[in-house]
Amino acid sequence: MNINVYTESTPNPATMKFIVNKLLINGSTDFATKESAEKSPFAKELYKFSFVNGVFFASNFVTVTKFEEDSWEDILPILKEFVKGAVEAELKVQDEEQELSDGNFEGSDTEVKIQQILHDYVRPAVEQDGGAITYKSFDAGVVTVELRGSCSGCPSSTVTLKAGIENLLKRMVPEVTDVVSEAL
């Protein structure tokens, strides 16, 4: 199979999405630090580049976050070539397969409804921007989520959280009064 790689900018100026024409992983996984990448041959290799500050994988793309002082103009061709080679060499995203929840929601009826909405409506939009959202908890009207990938540290993530996700959940689940993000 001939691997094609194309890039897409994300709302986070420090993050770029590298999309390939092959499934890399079912679900998503975040390697926000060099140390966390130990179980990922692919992420570990990416962190060998001095300009890589974060790596996130979902379905058919890898999102790379760079350090502020580095310029995309200089590093884009290098990363594009690396991603193409890594995918062609079938470098693994994870050493062992992890079970990723995809529709197995737990908790009260309200919690299940919140998780279903996040999964069906929010997750696809957030993944489109190179990020991921994970449901953490629902307590006294407050939904706690975790934003990862390009969403982590993105200047517009607060707007996404409050204007987008919170408004959607409040409209669809009257018990919801607030949505907050848990810091990584």
Buried (B, 14 or more C-beta within 10 A) or exposed (E): EEBEBEBEEBBBEBBBBBBBEEEBBBEBBBBBBBEBBEBBBBBBBBBEBEBBBBBBBBBBBBBBBBEEEBEBEEBBEEBBEBBBEBBBEEBBBBEEEEEEEEEEBEEEEBBEBBBBBBBEBBBEBBBEBBBBBBBEEBEEBEBBBBBBBBBBBBEBBEEBBBEBBBEBBBEEBEBBEEBBBEEE
